[in-house]
């Protein structure tokens, strides 16, 4: 009788242990949630964003991971934005907000896949990269970060180079360029740390040239903005200064990237 009871107890414990299994997600180790307070029309509110842990040894490469957090995560897709609002409406304690907000990223399988692929070369530098991109592909993706997003009534074109507001989201590609876009973002913003940044100076000059080029042909502000935007994409896609920055950054980091870059040929 006692032996039978022991067997039953063991069987009951098995599903409990399985349900308590630690998550396989790598997100919790590398990501934290920054929750902050702000005022909107006199009302105090809270906001929050995911960020790469500052204490981690890979902080130097945080931009590529933060790009994934913003662009590859499900919660930041337009159709899921209400989920963030729900979290901040349901919980008023910062600790609870951080826990539930972080859980959204931990449970995001697609995001975890990109994170694991990005981490793999750091864990094993000898890992053979099967993903290959040509310099033409690299330049095409990089050019989409130089984004003209607004035109004022006096035809002044506003532009951004940004982690979230860019032309990458609007681009239609057959291949998945998420990891390549994360690399381009990191390389471009690393160059922006230089004073002056040659890439930024070239971007500003190209925007002014494009604005003048299409101003004489303007039919509407909306069309004018589109013309300037696409002109900038085309100009930056073929810019040698930008290409040199990307190639140099690739050469300096090829052992910690999840892809290989090769020179484009016309063949």
ABEGO torsion letter per residue (X at the ends): XAAAAAAAAAAAAAAAAAAABBBABAAAAABBBBBBBBBBGGBBBBBBBBBBBAABAAAAAAAAAAAAAAAABAAABAAAAAAAAAAAAABABAAAAAAAAAAAAAABAAAAAAAAAAAAAAABAABBBABBBBAAAAAAAAAAABBBABBBAAGBBBBBBBAABBAAAABBBABBAAAAAAAAAAAAAAAAABOBBAAAAAAAAAAAAAAAAAAAABABAAAAAAAAAAAAAAAAAABAAAAAAAAAAAAAAAAABABBBBBBBAX
